[in-house]
């Protein structure tokens, strides 16, 4: 599975960004986004089952971020609204072969390169 993330950039606090993650189309059960800020551990942001019947968000993402998927082009999106400086991080898309949403990065099998999100105050 090849994952390519894009859509990061510099945005002012309160602004929005939409991250995209194109995968190669192989069968996976769960897709997710994690992020990692300098000097911090990688943390879970959002995940959804490939069928789209279940979604999960971190407390910091709830109400502001939305994960979605477009079946037509095998793209996973992370719509981020009301961005805050503390959202600044490198964002990674990832996929898991086995079923069940998990917030542990070690349970994911495939990772894309990160895309940098910087939110200025």
N, C-alpha and C positions, 0 to 999 in steps of 0.2 A: 504494500500500500504506500503510495507516494502522496504526501500531504504538502500543499503549498499555501502558506498563509500570506495575506496581504491586507492592506487597508490601514495600517498604522500611520501615525503622523503626529504633528504638533497641533494642539487645540487648546483654546482657553477654557478655564473652568466654566462649567455650565453648558459647554458645547457637546457635540455628538460625533461619533465615528462609527463606521460599520466595518468590521473585520470580515474577511472572507477566507475560506479554507477550501481549496479544491482538492478532492481526493481522486485516486485513480479508478475508483468505482468498484473495488473489490468489496466483498461482503464483510461488513463489520456489524456489531450489535449496538455499540454506543459510541457517540462522538462527543467531544468535550473541549472546553477551553480552560487552560491554566495560565497563570501569569507569574512572573518572577521579577521582583524589584532588586536593585543592587544591594548586596549584603543580606538578602532575605531568602528564605526557602521558597521553592515553587509552591504556589497555592492554587486550589481549585477555584474556578469562577462559575462555570455552568456546564451542564451536560444534558444530552437528550438521547433517547433510544433512537435507533435508526428508523423505526417505524413511526416515530414521532408521538407515541402515546404517553410518554413520560418525560418530564423535564425536571431538572433540579438546579438550584442556584445557591451560591454562597450568600450569607447574610448581607455582605456588602454589595452584592449584585442585584439582589431582589428589588424589584420595583424600578430599576434603572436599566438593566441589561436584559436583552431577549436573545435566546438562541433559537435558530431555525435552520431549516434545510430545504434546498430546492432539489426535487427529484430529477428534474430535467437535465441538470448539468452537474450533479454530484457535488454541490457546493454547500458548505455549512457556513452560516453567518452568525456573527455576534454583534447585534445592534446595541451600542452603548450610548445612553443619554445621560444628561445631567452629570457630566464627568467632573471628577474632583482631582486635585493634585495628587492625592494618595492612590489614584488609579494608575499613576505613572509606573510602567513596567514593560517588560517584554512579554508579549502574549503568544502562547503556543496553542496550536490545535493538535488534537490527539484522537486516537481511535482505539477501541477495545474489541477484541474478537468475541469475548464471552459476554453473555447477557448480564444485566444488572448494572445500574449506575453506581459508580463508586467515586469518592472524592480523593482517593489515594493515587498519586501519580504513578506509583510503581505497578499499579494494576492495568495500566494502559500499554498497549503493544506497539503502537506506531505514533511517531511524532514528526511534526513538520518543523521547519526552521521558524524561528520566532519573528514577530513583527513588533517594532517598537512603538509604544504609545506614550506620548509625553503631554501632560496636562499642566499648563501654566496657570498660576494664580493671578 
